[in-house]
């Protein structure tokens, strides 16, 4: 089982990098040169809601300093607007601009193309569901280890 576990963890890492490569290629096709794949993914995860920056970090999408850097860059480039909370001046909410919504639309279209490619390659919905269930269990194991230790 150790060998399979090690292969799985390496595969997760490679798949994440490969997914970012796919996003990078799509950004290049769209002639978007001012943001990178991680920033495009961040925009896609914000969706069309107003969200506090701390909520992005709490959802587990990004590391604290990384998200702060990317939020600043995306705001400077016109992809995000920021607004301080009237009740808590330390809290900042962000929202996508029209410019960002265009990128998010293209990312969603890429998701559609990728899911269709999976179907064409013979991957069934049941296989995807089983893979997701296994990955969620692994995520839970790792979260428990972080919170409670290895015992």
C-alpha positions as MATLAB code, in Angstrom:
seq = 'XXXXXXXXXXXXXXXXXXXXXXXXXXXXXXXXXXXXXXXXXXXXXXXXXXXXXXXXXXXXXXXXXXXXXXXXXXXXXXXXXXXXXXXXXXXXXXXXXXXXXXXXXXXXXXXXXXXXXXXXXXXXXXXXXXXXXXXXXXXXXXXXXXXXXXX';
ca = [
       0.000    0.000    0.000;
       2.925    2.369    0.648;
       3.967    2.222   -3.011;
       0.427    3.029   -4.167;
       0.136    5.862   -1.661;
       3.388    7.413   -2.873;
       2.261    7.108   -6.477;
      -1.056    8.771   -5.605;
       0.582   11.740   -3.872;
       2.952   12.250   -6.814;
       0.063   11.982   -9.240;
      -1.939   14.608   -7.345;
       0.998   16.998   -7.568;
       1.561   16.319  -11.286;
      -2.131   16.668  -12.096;
      -2.289   20.036  -10.368;
       0.719   21.269  -12.335;
      -0.733   19.862  -15.561;
      -4.065   21.582  -14.890;
      -2.226   24.883  -14.423;
      -0.421   24.201  -17.716;
      -3.789   23.735  -19.457;
      -4.998   27.041  -17.987;
      -1.777   28.747  -19.104;
      -2.242   27.479  -22.667;
      -5.832   28.719  -22.689;
      -4.779   32.144  -21.379;
      -2.214   32.330  -24.189;
      -4.890   31.404  -26.741;
      -7.014   34.244  -25.372;
      -3.988   36.589  -25.626;
      -4.153   37.246  -21.890;
      -0.578   37.893  -20.833;
      -1.033   39.935  -17.658;
      -2.193   37.120  -15.356;
      -0.949   33.614  -14.726;
      -2.812   30.319  -14.378;
      -2.942   30.465  -10.571;
      -4.501   33.921  -10.753;
      -7.042   32.741  -13.356;
      -7.958   29.836  -11.089;
      -8.334   32.229   -8.173;
     -10.750   34.337  -10.244;
     -12.726   31.232  -11.201;
     -13.025   30.220   -7.541;
     -14.335   33.648   -6.533;
     -17.093   33.267   -9.147;
     -19.644   36.058   -9.212;
     -19.913   36.611   -5.489;
     -18.457   39.202   -3.161;
     -16.153   37.366   -0.807;
     -13.866   38.281    2.063;
     -10.212   37.534    1.367;
      -9.967   35.543    4.591;
     -12.756   33.266    3.319;
     -10.643   32.306    0.304;
      -7.844   31.288    2.634;
     -10.245   29.477    5.006;
     -11.728   27.494    2.136;
      -8.247   26.108    1.694;
      -7.696   27.340   -1.842;
      -4.597   29.431   -1.205;
      -1.850   30.220    1.229;
      -2.154   33.528    3.098;
       0.775   35.474    1.668;
       0.215   34.022   -1.799;
      -3.428   35.097   -1.888;
      -2.572   38.592   -0.650;
       0.039   39.026   -3.375;
      -2.280   37.731   -6.086;
      -5.242   39.814   -4.885;
      -3.086   42.944   -5.024;
      -1.829   42.119   -8.523;
      -5.315   41.286   -9.799;
      -6.700   44.503   -8.324;
      -3.887   46.571   -9.860;
      -4.583   44.980  -13.275;
      -8.323   45.659  -13.118;
      -9.590   42.121  -12.517;
     -10.836   42.725   -8.951;
     -12.340   45.504   -6.910;
     -11.818   45.690   -3.154;
     -14.072   47.092   -0.474;
     -13.413   47.437    3.253;
     -16.133   46.243    5.595;
     -18.075   49.032    7.252;
     -18.183   46.993   10.479;
     -14.613   45.685   10.555;
     -11.994   47.835    8.852;
      -9.544   44.900    8.866;
     -11.834   42.843    6.638;
     -11.632   43.385    2.880;
     -14.105   41.941    0.397;
     -13.345   41.434   -3.253;
     -15.512   41.198   -6.343;
     -14.746   40.335   -9.955;
     -14.809   43.083  -12.551;
     -16.270   42.661  -16.050;
     -12.714   42.010  -17.263;
     -12.407   39.113  -14.809;
     -15.833   37.721  -15.657;
     -14.644   37.268  -19.252;
     -11.702   35.179  -18.030;
     -13.950   33.139  -15.740;
     -16.340   32.464  -18.631;
     -13.450   31.083  -20.693;
     -12.246   28.934  -17.778;
     -15.772   27.483  -17.440;
     -15.837   26.758  -21.180;
     -12.497   24.977  -20.765;
     -14.045   22.915  -17.953;
     -16.824   21.893  -20.338;
     -14.343   20.897  -23.058;
     -12.279   18.912  -20.560;
     -15.287   17.054  -19.160;
     -16.410   16.181  -22.691;
     -12.893   14.893  -23.442;
     -13.101   12.643  -20.389;
     -16.388   11.176  -21.623;
     -14.937   10.631  -25.103;
     -11.952    8.848  -23.577;
     -14.281    6.383  -21.865;
     -14.130    7.680  -18.304;
     -17.544    7.171  -16.721;
     -19.329    9.384  -14.231;
     -19.117    6.493  -11.748;
     -15.317    6.405  -12.086;
     -15.109   10.139  -11.520;
     -17.398    9.872   -8.485;
     -15.267    7.055   -7.037;
     -12.071    9.038   -7.620;
     -13.545   12.119   -5.968;
     -14.742   10.071   -2.993;
     -11.266    8.600   -2.518;
      -9.605   12.013   -2.795;
     -12.053   13.525   -0.288;
     -11.223   10.717    2.173;
      -7.505   11.376    1.656;
      -8.094   15.095    2.226;
      -9.892   14.241    5.483;
      -7.024   11.977    6.594;
      -4.514   14.756    5.952;
      -6.708   17.364    7.686;
      -7.065   15.098   10.724;
      -3.308   14.575   10.787;
      -2.757   18.344   10.759;
      -5.265   18.925   13.550;
      -4.758   15.835   15.717;
      -1.366   14.377   14.849;
      -0.455   10.968   13.546;
      -2.110    8.818   16.196;
];
